Amino acid sequence: MTATNDINEFITKGGVRVRRTTEPEFYEGARMLLVDALDSHRGVLLSSDFEYPGRYTRWDMGFIDPPVELSAVGRAARVEALS
């Protein structure tokens, strides 16, 4: 697999220059490390194993120890700072 960087740059209406760089990282086995960490830490693992050539690809995204917690029950929502 080849790593390519995606760089996006723009200036806001207020004159602030924003530069975003996306760098792919290839971590073999990272999904299982995250799954194990979620047993004892707050976080999330989002994953899709569905693949359709030219349209959908497989992906995994996750994190542990987030700075905020979002929760909802019925029509009530709550945001709590964790740090």
PyMOL Python script that loads the backbone (N, CA, C, O; Angstrom):
from pymol import cmd

cmd.read_pdbstr("""\
ATOM      1  N   MET A   1       0.829  -1.167   0.000  1.00  0.00           N
ATOM      2  CA  MET A   1       0.000   0.000   0.000  1.00  0.00           C
ATOM      3  C   MET A   1       0.884   1.245   0.000  1.00  0.00           C
ATOM      4  O   MET A   1       1.905   1.278   0.686  1.00  0.00           O
ATOM      5  N   THR A   2       0.506   2.248  -0.749  1.00  0.00           N
ATOM      6  CA  THR A   2       1.291   3.467  -0.833  1.00  0.00           C
ATOM      7  C   THR A   2       0.651   4.548   0.019  1.00  0.00           C
ATOM      8  O   THR A   2      -0.564   4.740  -0.024  1.00  0.00           O
ATOM      9  N   ALA A   3       1.459   5.248   0.787  1.00  0.00           N
ATOM     10  CA  ALA A   3       0.955   6.340   1.617  1.00  0.00           C
ATOM     11  C   ALA A   3       1.008   7.638   0.826  1.00  0.00           C
ATOM     12  O   ALA A   3       2.043   7.987   0.257  1.00  0.00           O
ATOM     13  N   THR A   4      -0.109   8.347   0.793  1.00  0.00           N
ATOM     14  CA  THR A   4      -0.146   9.656   0.145  1.00  0.00           C
ATOM     15  C   THR A   4      -0.723  10.658   1.130  1.00  0.00           C
ATOM     16  O   THR A   4      -1.620  10.328   1.906  1.00  0.00           O
ATOM     17  N   ASN A   5      -0.213  11.873   1.100  1.00  0.00           N
ATOM     18  CA  ASN A   5      -0.701  12.935   1.964  1.00  0.00           C
ATOM     19  C   ASN A   5      -1.706  13.775   1.205  1.00  0.00           C
ATOM     20  O   ASN A   5      -1.531  14.047   0.018  1.00  0.00           O
ATOM     21  N   ASP A   6      -2.762  14.186   1.897  1.00  0.00           N
ATOM     22  CA  ASP A   6      -3.778  15.052   1.323  1.00  0.00           C
ATOM     23  C   ASP A   6      -3.693  16.381   2.065  1.00  0.00           C
ATOM     24  O   ASP A   6      -3.914  16.433   3.275  1.00  0.00           O
ATOM     25  N   ILE A   7      -3.373  17.459   1.340  1.00  0.00           N
ATOM     26  CA  ILE A   7      -3.244  18.774   1.963  1.00  0.00           C
ATOM     27  C   ILE A   7      -4.315  19.692   1.395  1.00  0.00           C
ATOM     28  O   ILE A   7      -4.436  19.848   0.180  1.00  0.00           O
ATOM     29  N   ASN A   8      -5.088  20.296   2.284  1.00  0.00           N
ATOM     30  CA  ASN A   8      -6.134  21.232   1.918  1.00  0.00           C
ATOM     31  C   ASN A   8      -5.851  22.553   2.611  1.00  0.00           C
ATOM     32  O   ASN A   8      -5.524  22.568   3.797  1.00  0.00           O
ATOM     33  N   GLU A   9      -5.971  23.654   1.898  1.00  0.00           N
ATOM     34  CA  GLU A   9      -5.699  24.961   2.488  1.00  0.00           C
ATOM     35  C   GLU A   9      -6.738  25.954   1.992  1.00  0.00           C
ATOM     36  O   GLU A   9      -7.076  25.972   0.808  1.00  0.00           O
ATOM     37  N   PHE A  10      -7.250  26.792   2.915  1.00  0.00           N
ATOM     38  CA  PHE A  10      -8.199  27.829   2.516  1.00  0.00           C
ATOM     39  C   PHE A  10      -8.140  28.974   3.518  1.00  0.00           C
ATOM     40  O   PHE A  10      -7.563  28.841   4.598  1.00  0.00           O
ATOM     41  N   ILE A  11      -8.746  30.106   3.148  1.00  0.00           N
ATOM     42  CA  ILE A  11      -8.803  31.279   4.022  1.00  0.00           C
ATOM     43  C   ILE A  11     -10.265  31.558   4.335  1.00  0.00           C
ATOM     44  O   ILE A  11     -11.098  31.626   3.431  1.00  0.00           O
ATOM     45  N   THR A  12     -10.578  31.720   5.625  1.00  0.00           N
ATOM     46  CA  THR A  12     -11.952  31.970   6.044  1.00  0.00           C
ATOM     47  C   THR A  12     -12.357  33.404   5.712  1.00  0.00           C
ATOM     48  O   THR A  12     -11.517  34.218   5.330  1.00  0.00           O
ATOM     49  N   LYS A  13     -13.645  33.708   5.860  1.00  0.00           N
ATOM     50  CA  LYS A  13     -14.133  35.067   5.621  1.00  0.00           C
ATOM     51  C   LYS A  13     -13.474  36.069   6.556  1.00  0.00           C
ATOM     52  O   LYS A  13     -13.332  37.242   6.210  1.00  0.00           O
ATOM     53  N   GLY A  14     -13.069  35.614   7.741  1.00  0.00           N
ATOM     54  CA  GLY A  14     -12.405  36.488   8.711  1.00  0.00           C
ATOM     55  C   GLY A  14     -10.913  36.625   8.477  1.00  0.00           C
ATOM     56  O   GLY A  14     -10.230  37.298   9.249  1.00  0.00           O
ATOM     57  N   GLY A  15     -10.386  35.999   7.420  1.00  0.00           N
ATOM     58  CA  GLY A  15      -8.979  36.126   7.085  1.00  0.00           C
ATOM     59  C   GLY A  15      -8.051  35.118   7.748  1.00  0.00           C
ATOM     60  O   GLY A  15      -6.830  35.265   7.695  1.00  0.00           O
ATOM     61  N   VAL A  16      -8.626  34.095   8.370  1.00  0.00           N
ATOM     62  CA  VAL A  16      -7.800  33.073   9.021  1.00  0.00           C
ATOM     63  C   VAL A  16      -7.437  31.997   8.001  1.00  0.00           C
ATOM     64  O   VAL A  16      -8.308  31.422   7.347  1.00  0.00           O
ATOM     65  N   ARG A  17      -6.143  31.737   7.877  1.00  0.00           N
ATOM     66  CA  ARG A  17      -5.688  30.691   6.959  1.00  0.00           C
ATOM     67  C   ARG A  17      -5.762  29.343   7.675  1.00  0.00           C
ATOM     68  O   ARG A  17      -5.218  29.184   8.768  1.00  0.00           O
ATOM     69  N   VAL A  18      -6.433  28.382   7.060  1.00  0.00           N
ATOM     70  CA  VAL A  18      -6.587  27.041   7.624  1.00  0.00           C
ATOM     71  C   VAL A  18      -5.890  26.050   6.707  1.00  0.00           C
ATOM     72  O   VAL A  18      -6.106  26.047   5.495  1.00  0.00           O
ATOM     73  N   ARG A  19      -5.058  25.215   7.297  1.00  0.00           N
ATOM     74  CA  ARG A  19      -4.377  24.175   6.517  1.00  0.00           C
ATOM     75  C   ARG A  19      -4.621  22.841   7.203  1.00  0.00           C
ATOM     76  O   ARG A  19      -4.315  22.666   8.382  1.00  0.00           O
ATOM     77  N   ARG A  20      -5.173  21.909   6.448  1.00  0.00           N
ATOM     78  CA  ARG A  20      -5.469  20.585   6.967  1.00  0.00           C
ATOM     79  C   ARG A  20      -4.646  19.564   6.204  1.00  0.00           C
ATOM     80  O   ARG A  20      -4.641  19.556   4.973  1.00  0.00           O
ATOM     81  N   THR A  21      -3.957  18.713   6.925  1.00  0.00           N
ATOM     82  CA  THR A  21      -3.160  17.657   6.312  1.00  0.00           C
ATOM     83  C   THR A  21      -3.672  16.311   6.788  1.00  0.00           C
ATOM     84  O   THR A  21      -3.811  16.081   7.989  1.00  0.00           O
ATOM     85  N   THR A  22      -3.949  15.433   5.857  1.00  0.00           N
ATOM     86  CA  THR A  22      -4.372  14.078   6.177  1.00  0.00           C
ATOM     87  C   THR A  22      -3.263  13.128   5.778  1.00  0.00           C
ATOM     88  O   THR A  22      -2.821  13.119   4.629  1.00  0.00           O
ATOM     89  N   GLU A  23      -2.820  12.336   6.727  1.00  0.00           N
ATOM     90  CA  GLU A  23      -1.751  11.377   6.475  1.00  0.00           C
ATOM     91  C   GLU A  23      -2.228   9.984   6.857  1.00  0.00           C
ATOM     92  O   GLU A  23      -2.524   9.737   8.026  1.00  0.00           O
ATOM     93  N   PRO A  24      -2.310   9.079   5.908  1.00  0.00           N
ATOM     94  CA  PRO A  24      -2.744   7.719   6.247  1.00  0.00           C
ATOM     95  C   PRO A  24      -1.707   7.004   7.103  1.00  0.00           C
ATOM     96  O   PRO A  24      -0.502   7.142   6.891  1.00  0.00           O
ATOM     97  N   GLU A  25      -2.189   6.252   8.057  1.00  0.00           N
ATOM     98  CA  GLU A  25      -1.326   5.453   8.920  1.00  0.00           C
ATOM     99  C   GLU A  25      -1.758   4.000   8.789  1.00  0.00           C
ATOM    100  O   GLU A  25      -2.951   3.699   8.824  1.00  0.00           O
ATOM    101  N   PHE A  26      -0.821   3.123   8.642  1.00  0.00           N
ATOM    102  CA  PHE A  26      -1.127   1.711   8.474  1.00  0.00           C
ATOM    103  C   PHE A  26      -0.649   0.956   9.707  1.00  0.00           C
ATOM    104  O   PHE A  26       0.543   0.688   9.862  1.00  0.00           O
ATOM    105  N   TYR A  27      -1.577   0.621  10.570  1.00  0.00           N
ATOM    106  CA  TYR A  27      -1.259  -0.082  11.801  1.00  0.00           C
ATOM    107  C   TYR A  27      -1.860  -1.478  11.748  1.00  0.00           C
ATOM    108  O   TYR A  27      -3.057  -1.659  11.967  1.00  0.00           O
ATOM    109  N   GLU A  28      -1.041  -2.431  11.464  1.00  0.00           N
ATOM    110  CA  GLU A  28      -1.485  -3.824  11.451  1.00  0.00           C
ATOM    111  C   GLU A  28      -1.835  -4.231  12.879  1.00  0.00           C
ATOM    112  O   GLU A  28      -1.011  -4.091  13.783  1.00  0.00           O
ATOM    113  N   GLY A  29      -3.028  -4.723  13.083  1.00  0.00           N
ATOM    114  CA  GLY A  29      -3.437  -5.180  14.403  1.00  0.00           C
ATOM    115  C   GLY A  29      -3.962  -4.097  15.324  1.00  0.00           C
ATOM    116  O   GLY A  29      -4.267  -4.381  16.483  1.00  0.00           O
ATOM    117  N   ALA A  30      -4.079  -2.869  14.850  1.00  0.00           N
ATOM    118  CA  ALA A  30      -4.522  -1.767  15.709  1.00  0.00           C
ATOM    119  C   ALA A  30      -5.971  -1.948  16.160  1.00  0.00           C
ATOM    120  O   ALA A  30      -6.327  -1.534  17.263  1.00  0.00           O
ATOM    121  N   ARG A  31      -6.802  -2.553  15.333  1.00  0.00           N
ATOM    122  CA  ARG A  31      -8.205  -2.742  15.686  1.00  0.00           C
ATOM    123  C   ARG A  31      -8.333  -3.569  16.969  1.00  0.00           C
ATOM    124  O   ARG A  31      -9.108  -3.215  17.857  1.00  0.00           O
ATOM    125  N   MET A  32      -7.584  -4.658  17.070  1.00  0.00           N
ATOM    126  CA  MET A  32      -7.672  -5.509  18.258  1.00  0.00           C
ATOM    127  C   MET A  32      -7.102  -4.807  19.492  1.00  0.00           C
ATOM    128  O   MET A  32      -7.598  -5.017  20.598  1.00  0.00           O
ATOM    129  N   LEU A  33      -6.082  -3.986  19.324  1.00  0.00           N
ATOM    130  CA  LEU A  33      -5.560  -3.208  20.451  1.00  0.00           C
ATOM    131  C   LEU A  33      -6.628  -2.252  20.982  1.00  0.00           C
ATOM    132  O   LEU A  33      -6.774  -2.083  22.192  1.00  0.00           O
ATOM    133  N   LEU A  34      -7.372  -1.632  20.069  1.00  0.00           N
ATOM    134  CA  LEU A  34      -8.442  -0.725  20.467  1.00  0.00           C
ATOM    135  C   LEU A  34      -9.571  -1.491  21.139  1.00  0.00           C
ATOM    136  O   LEU A  34     -10.091  -1.047  22.164  1.00  0.00           O
ATOM    137  N   VAL A  35      -9.958  -2.628  20.583  1.00  0.00           N
ATOM    138  CA  VAL A  35     -11.012  -3.454  21.185  1.00  0.00           C
ATOM    139  C   VAL A  35     -10.638  -3.818  22.620  1.00  0.00           C
ATOM    140  O   VAL A  35     -11.471  -3.714  23.520  1.00  0.00           O
ATOM    141  N   ASP A  36      -9.419  -4.235  22.835  1.00  0.00           N
ATOM    142  CA  ASP A  36      -8.961  -4.589  24.183  1.00  0.00           C
ATOM    143  C   ASP A  36      -8.973  -3.377  25.114  1.00  0.00           C
ATOM    144  O   ASP A  36      -9.360  -3.498  26.277  1.00  0.00           O
ATOM    145  N   ALA A  37      -8.554  -2.214  24.620  1.00  0.00           N
ATOM    146  CA  ALA A  37      -8.512  -1.001  25.442  1.00  0.00           C
ATOM    147  C   ALA A  37      -9.912  -0.549  25.841  1.00  0.00           C
ATOM    148  O   ALA A  37     -10.084   0.047  26.904  1.00  0.00           O
ATOM    149  N   LEU A  38     -10.918  -0.822  25.007  1.00  0.00           N
ATOM    150  CA  LEU A  38     -12.285  -0.393  25.301  1.00  0.00           C
ATOM    151  C   LEU A  38     -12.902  -1.160  26.465  1.00  0.00           C
ATOM    152  O   LEU A  38     -13.956  -0.769  26.967  1.00  0.00           O
ATOM    153  N   ASP A  39     -12.266  -2.240  26.903  1.00  0.00           N
ATOM    154  CA  ASP A  39     -12.747  -2.957  28.083  1.00  0.00           C
ATOM    155  C   ASP A  39     -12.527  -2.151  29.357  1.00  0.00           C
ATOM    156  O   ASP A  39     -13.248  -2.342  30.337  1.00  0.00           O
ATOM    157  N   SER A  40     -11.552  -1.260  29.361  1.00  0.00           N
ATOM    158  CA  SER A  40     -11.231  -0.518  30.581  1.00  0.00           C
ATOM    159  C   SER A  40     -11.179   1.003  30.396  1.00  0.00           C
ATOM    160  O   SER A  40     -10.901   1.723  31.354  1.00  0.00           O
ATOM    161  N   HIS A  41     -11.439   1.501  29.191  1.00  0.00           N
ATOM    162  CA  HIS A  41     -11.407   2.942  28.910  1.00  0.00           C
ATOM    163  C   HIS A  41     -12.666   3.336  28.143  1.00  0.00           C
ATOM    164  O   HIS A  41     -13.250   2.523  27.427  1.00  0.00           O
ATOM    165  N   ARG A  42     -13.073   4.593  28.302  1.00  0.00           N
ATOM    166  CA  ARG A  42     -14.165   5.119  27.475  1.00  0.00           C
ATOM    167  C   ARG A  42     -13.662   5.301  26.057  1.00  0.00           C
ATOM    168  O   ARG A  42     -12.481   5.571  25.840  1.00  0.00           O
ATOM    169  N   GLY A  43     -14.548   5.155  25.100  1.00  0.00           N
ATOM    170  CA  GLY A  43     -14.162   5.353  23.708  1.00  0.00           C
ATOM    171  C   GLY A  43     -15.163   4.712  22.774  1.00  0.00           C
ATOM    172  O   GLY A  43     -16.265   4.339  23.175  1.00  0.00           O
ATOM    173  N   VAL A  44     -14.759   4.589  21.513  1.00  0.00           N
ATOM    174  CA  VAL A  44     -15.658   4.028  20.502  1.00  0.00           C
ATOM    175  C   VAL A  44     -14.833   3.388  19.398  1.00  0.00           C
ATOM    176  O   VAL A  44     -13.708   3.799  19.117  1.00  0.00           O
ATOM    177  N   LEU A  45     -15.418   2.378  18.785  1.00  0.00           N
ATOM    178  CA  LEU A  45     -14.857   1.764  17.582  1.00  0.00           C
ATOM    179  C   LEU A  45     -15.972   1.706  16.557  1.00  0.00           C
ATOM    180  O   LEU A  45     -16.982   1.038  16.776  1.00  0.00           O
ATOM    181  N   LEU A  46     -15.800   2.394  15.446  1.00  0.00           N
ATOM    182  CA  LEU A  46     -16.738   2.369  14.329  1.00  0.00           C
ATOM    183  C   LEU A  46     -16.058   1.613  13.203  1.00  0.00           C
ATOM    184  O   LEU A  46     -14.890   1.855  12.897  1.00  0.00           O
ATOM    185  N   SER A  47     -16.791   0.696  12.586  1.00  0.00           N
ATOM    186  CA  SER A  47     -16.161  -0.159  11.591  1.00  0.00           C
ATOM    187  C   SER A  47     -17.164  -0.555  10.520  1.00  0.00           C
ATOM    188  O   SER A  47     -18.346  -0.746  10.810  1.00  0.00           O
ATOM    189  N   SER A  48     -16.699  -0.676   9.297  1.00  0.00           N
ATOM    190  CA  SER A  48     -17.523  -1.172   8.201  1.00  0.00           C
ATOM    191  C   SER A  48     -16.718  -2.187   7.403  1.00  0.00           C
ATOM    192  O   SER A  48     -15.626  -1.886   6.922  1.00  0.00           O
ATOM    193  N   ASP A  49     -17.259  -3.378   7.266  1.00  0.00           N
ATOM    194  CA  ASP A  49     -16.613  -4.417   6.466  1.00  0.00           C
ATOM    195  C   ASP A  49     -17.274  -4.563   5.099  1.00  0.00           C
ATOM    196  O   ASP A  49     -16.958  -5.484   4.346  1.00  0.00           O
ATOM    197  N   PHE A  50     -18.195  -3.647   4.779  1.00  0.00           N
ATOM    198  CA  PHE A  50     -18.892  -3.710   3.496  1.00  0.00           C
ATOM    199  C   PHE A  50     -18.012  -3.108   2.409  1.00  0.00           C
ATOM    200  O   PHE A  50     -17.445  -2.029   2.586  1.00  0.00           O
ATOM    201  N   GLU A  51     -17.902  -3.791   1.310  1.00  0.00           N
ATOM    202  CA  GLU A  51     -17.068  -3.311   0.211  1.00  0.00           C
ATOM    203  C   GLU A  51     -17.803  -3.519  -1.109  1.00  0.00           C
ATOM    204  O   GLU A  51     -18.352  -4.590  -1.368  1.00  0.00           O
ATOM    205  N   TYR A  52     -17.803  -2.481  -1.934  1.00  0.00           N
ATOM    206  CA  TYR A  52     -18.374  -2.548  -3.274  1.00  0.00           C
ATOM    207  C   TYR A  52     -17.426  -1.783  -4.182  1.00  0.00           C
ATOM    208  O   TYR A  52     -17.242  -0.582  -3.984  1.00  0.00           O
ATOM    209  N   PRO A  53     -16.818  -2.425  -5.168  1.00  0.00           N
ATOM    210  CA  PRO A  53     -15.800  -1.783  -6.015  1.00  0.00           C
ATOM    211  C   PRO A  53     -16.272  -0.456  -6.610  1.00  0.00           C
ATOM    212  O   PRO A  53     -17.346  -0.371  -7.204  1.00  0.00           O
ATOM    213  N   GLY A  54     -15.453   0.564  -6.438  1.00  0.00           N
ATOM    214  CA  GLY A  54     -15.752   1.875  -7.001  1.00  0.00           C
ATOM    215  C   GLY A  54     -16.700   2.717  -6.176  1.00  0.00           C
ATOM    216  O   GLY A  54     -16.946   3.874  -6.517  1.00  0.00           O
ATOM    217  N   ARG A  55     -17.241   2.165  -5.093  1.00  0.00           N
ATOM    218  CA  ARG A  55     -18.201   2.925  -4.308  1.00  0.00           C
ATOM    219  C   ARG A  55     -17.904   2.910  -2.811  1.00  0.00           C
ATOM    220  O   ARG A  55     -17.734   3.970  -2.207  1.00  0.00           O
ATOM    221  N   TYR A  56     -17.839   1.747  -2.217  1.00  0.00           N
ATOM    222  CA  TYR A  56     -17.629   1.636  -0.773  1.00  0.00           C
ATOM    223  C   TYR A  56     -16.345   0.874  -0.478  1.00  0.00           C
ATOM    224  O   TYR A  56     -15.993  -0.065  -1.192  1.00  0.00           O
ATOM    225  N   THR A  57     -15.656   1.278   0.567  1.00  0.00           N
ATOM    226  CA  THR A  57     -14.456   0.561   1.000  1.00  0.00           C
ATOM    227  C   THR A  57     -14.603   0.198   2.475  1.00  0.00           C
ATOM    228  O   THR A  57     -15.426   0.768   3.191  1.00  0.00           O
ATOM    229  N   ARG A  58     -13.809  -0.739   2.905  1.00  0.00           N
ATOM    230  CA  ARG A  58     -13.791  -1.116   4.318  1.00  0.00           C
ATOM    231  C   ARG A  58     -13.029  -0.057   5.099  1.00  0.00           C
ATOM    232  O   ARG A  58     -12.062   0.519   4.600  1.00  0.00           O
ATOM    233  N   TRP A  59     -13.468   0.194   6.326  1.00  0.00           N
ATOM    234  CA  TRP A  59     -12.784   1.183   7.140  1.00  0.00           C
ATOM    235  C   TRP A  59     -13.007   0.897   8.617  1.00  0.00           C
ATOM    236  O   TRP A  59     -13.980   0.245   8.997  1.00  0.00           O
ATOM    237  N   ASP A  60     -12.098   1.391   9.438  1.00  0.00           N
ATOM    238  CA  ASP A  60     -12.187   1.348  10.891  1.00  0.00           C
ATOM    239  C   ASP A  60     -11.782   2.717  11.414  1.00  0.00           C
ATOM    240  O   ASP A  60     -10.858   3.341  10.892  1.00  0.00           O
ATOM    241  N   MET A  61     -12.473   3.178  12.444  1.00  0.00           N
ATOM    242  CA  MET A  61     -12.130   4.450  13.059  1.00  0.00           C
ATOM    243  C   MET A  61     -12.479   4.345  14.538  1.00  0.00           C
ATOM    244  O   MET A  61     -13.555   3.861  14.888  1.00  0.00           O
ATOM    245  N   GLY A  62     -11.594   4.788  15.393  1.00  0.00           N
ATOM    246  CA  GLY A  62     -11.899   4.712  16.809  1.00  0.00           C
ATOM    247  C   GLY A  62     -10.941   5.522  17.645  1.00  0.00           C
ATOM    248  O   GLY A  62      -9.929   6.023  17.155  1.00  0.00           O
ATOM    249  N   PHE A  63     -11.275   5.645  18.921  1.00  0.00           N
ATOM    250  CA  PHE A  63     -10.417   6.364  19.856  1.00  0.00           C
ATOM    251  C   PHE A  63     -10.762   5.929  21.272  1.00  0.00           C
ATOM    252  O   PHE A  63     -11.825   5.363  21.526  1.00  0.00           O
ATOM    253  N   ILE A  64      -9.833   6.208  22.195  1.00  0.00           N
ATOM    254  CA  ILE A  64     -10.086   5.981  23.615  1.00  0.00           C
ATOM    255  C   ILE A  64      -9.792   7.263  24.374  1.00  0.00           C
ATOM    256  O   ILE A  64      -9.096   8.147  23.874  1.00  0.00           O
ATOM    257  N   ASP A  65     -10.325   7.357  25.583  1.00  0.00           N
ATOM    258  CA  ASP A  65     -10.137   8.508  26.468  1.00  0.00           C
ATOM    259  C   ASP A  65     -10.509   9.833  25.803  1.00  0.00           C
ATOM    260  O   ASP A  65      -9.657  10.711  25.663  1.00  0.00           O
ATOM    261  N   PRO A  66     -11.783   9.992  25.387  1.00  0.00           N
ATOM    262  CA  PRO A  66     -12.206  11.238  24.737  1.00  0.00           C
ATOM    263  C   PRO A  66     -12.267  12.395  25.737  1.00  0.00           C
ATOM    264  O   PRO A  66     -12.402  12.162  26.938  1.00  0.00           O
ATOM    265  N   PRO A  67     -12.169  13.649  25.255  1.00  0.00           N
ATOM    266  CA  PRO A  67     -12.232  14.806  26.145  1.00  0.00           C
ATOM    267  C   PRO A  67     -13.658  15.154  26.582  1.00  0.00           C
ATOM    268  O   PRO A  67     -13.842  15.830  27.594  1.00  0.00           O
ATOM    269  N   VAL A  68     -14.665  14.701  25.834  1.00  0.00           N
ATOM    270  CA  VAL A  68     -16.068  14.959  26.185  1.00  0.00           C
ATOM    271  C   VAL A  68     -16.880  13.682  26.024  1.00  0.00           C
ATOM    272  O   VAL A  68     -16.505  12.772  25.285  1.00  0.00           O
ATOM    273  N   GLU A  69     -18.011  13.639  26.742  1.00  0.00           N
ATOM    274  CA  GLU A  69     -18.935  12.517  26.622  1.00  0.00           C
ATOM    275  C   GLU A  69     -20.268  13.056  26.118  1.00  0.00           C
ATOM    276  O   GLU A  69     -20.806  14.010  26.680  1.00  0.00           O
ATOM    277  N   LEU A  70     -20.794  12.460  25.077  1.00  0.00           N
ATOM    278  CA  LEU A  70     -22.106  12.804  24.549  1.00  0.00           C
ATOM    279  C   LEU A  70     -23.043  11.658  24.892  1.00  0.00           C
ATOM    280  O   LEU A  70     -22.739  10.500  24.607  1.00  0.00           O
ATOM    281  N   SER A  71     -24.189  11.973  25.506  1.00  0.00           N
ATOM    282  CA  SER A  71     -25.151  10.923  25.820  1.00  0.00           C
ATOM    283  C   SER A  71     -26.554  11.449  25.565  1.00  0.00           C
ATOM    284  O   SER A  71     -26.803  12.652  25.638  1.00  0.00           O
ATOM    285  N   ALA A  72     -27.463  10.537  25.268  1.00  0.00           N
ATOM    286  CA  ALA A  72     -28.845  10.918  25.002  1.00  0.00           C
ATOM    287  C   ALA A  72     -29.773   9.804  25.446  1.00  0.00           C
ATOM    288  O   ALA A  72     -29.483   8.620  25.273  1.00  0.00           O
ATOM    289  N   VAL A  73     -30.903  10.211  26.026  1.00  0.00           N
ATOM    290  CA  VAL A  73     -31.967   9.287  26.392  1.00  0.00           C
ATOM    291  C   VAL A  73     -33.260   9.940  25.947  1.00  0.00           C
ATOM    292  O   VAL A  73     -33.595  11.038  26.393  1.00  0.00           O
ATOM    293  N   GLY A  74     -33.985   9.269  25.070  1.00  0.00           N
ATOM    294  CA  GLY A  74     -35.207   9.863  24.545  1.00  0.00           C
ATOM    295  C   GLY A  74     -34.895  11.153  23.815  1.00  0.00           C
ATOM    296  O   GLY A  74     -34.102  11.165  22.873  1.00  0.00           O
ATOM    297  N   ARG A  75     -35.523  12.248  24.251  1.00  0.00           N
ATOM    298  CA  ARG A  75     -35.297  13.546  23.613  1.00  0.00           C
ATOM    299  C   ARG A  75     -34.325  14.428  24.391  1.00  0.00           C
ATOM    300  O   ARG A  75     -34.092  15.579  24.021  1.00  0.00           O
ATOM    301  N   ALA A  76     -33.766  13.893  25.457  1.00  0.00           N
ATOM    302  CA  ALA A  76     -32.817  14.661  26.270  1.00  0.00           C
ATOM    303  C   ALA A  76     -31.389  14.295  25.881  1.00  0.00           C
ATOM    304  O   ALA A  76     -31.055  13.119  25.738  1.00  0.00           O
ATOM    305  N   ALA A  77     -30.556  15.307  25.714  1.00  0.00           N
ATOM    306  CA  ALA A  77     -29.149  15.091  25.361  1.00  0.00           C
ATOM    307  C   ALA A  77     -28.269  15.795  26.388  1.00  0.00           C
ATOM    308  O   ALA A  77     -28.656  16.805  26.976  1.00  0.00           O
ATOM    309  N   ARG A  78     -27.075  15.236  26.589  1.00  0.00           N
ATOM    310  CA  ARG A  78     -26.153  15.796  27.576  1.00  0.00           C
ATOM    311  C   ARG A  78     -24.732  15.767  27.032  1.00  0.00           C
ATOM    312  O   ARG A  78     -24.327  14.796  26.392  1.00  0.00           O
ATOM    313  N   VAL A  79     -23.977  16.829  27.285  1.00  0.00           N
ATOM    314  CA  VAL A  79     -22.558  16.904  26.946  1.00  0.00           C
ATOM    315  C   VAL A  79     -21.807  17.158  28.247  1.00  0.00           C
ATOM    316  O   VAL A  79     -22.102  18.110  28.969  1.00  0.00           O
ATOM    317  N   GLU A  80     -20.827  16.293  28.542  1.00  0.00           N
ATOM    318  CA  GLU A  80     -20.070  16.425  29.791  1.00  0.00           C
ATOM    319  C   GLU A  80     -18.576  16.446  29.492  1.00  0.00           C
ATOM    320  O   GLU A  80     -18.065  15.579  28.784  1.00  0.00           O
ATOM    321  N   ALA A  81     -17.880  17.443  30.037  1.00  0.00           N
ATOM    322  CA  ALA A  81     -16.422  17.513  29.888  1.00  0.00           C
ATOM    323  C   ALA A  81     -15.786  16.450  30.771  1.00  0.00           C
ATOM    324  O   ALA A  81     -16.150  16.309  31.938  1.00  0.00           O
ATOM    325  N   LEU A  82     -14.836  15.701  30.216  1.00  0.00           N
ATOM    326  CA  LEU A  82     -14.180  14.633  30.959  1.00  0.00           C
ATOM    327  C   LEU A  82     -12.766  14.986  31.384  1.00  0.00           C
ATOM    328  O   LEU A  82     -12.148  14.243  32.147  1.00  0.00           O
ATOM    329  N   SER A  83     -12.247  16.099  30.907  1.00  0.00           N
ATOM    330  CA  SER A  83     -10.863  16.454  31.270  1.00  0.00           C
ATOM    331  C   SER A  83     -10.827  17.666  32.161  1.00  0.00           C
ATOM    332  O   SER A  83      -9.750  18.105  32.563  1.00  0.00           O
TER     333      SER A  83
END
""", "prot")
cmd.dss("prot")
cmd.show_as("cartoon", "prot")
cmd.util.cbc("prot")
cmd.orient("prot")
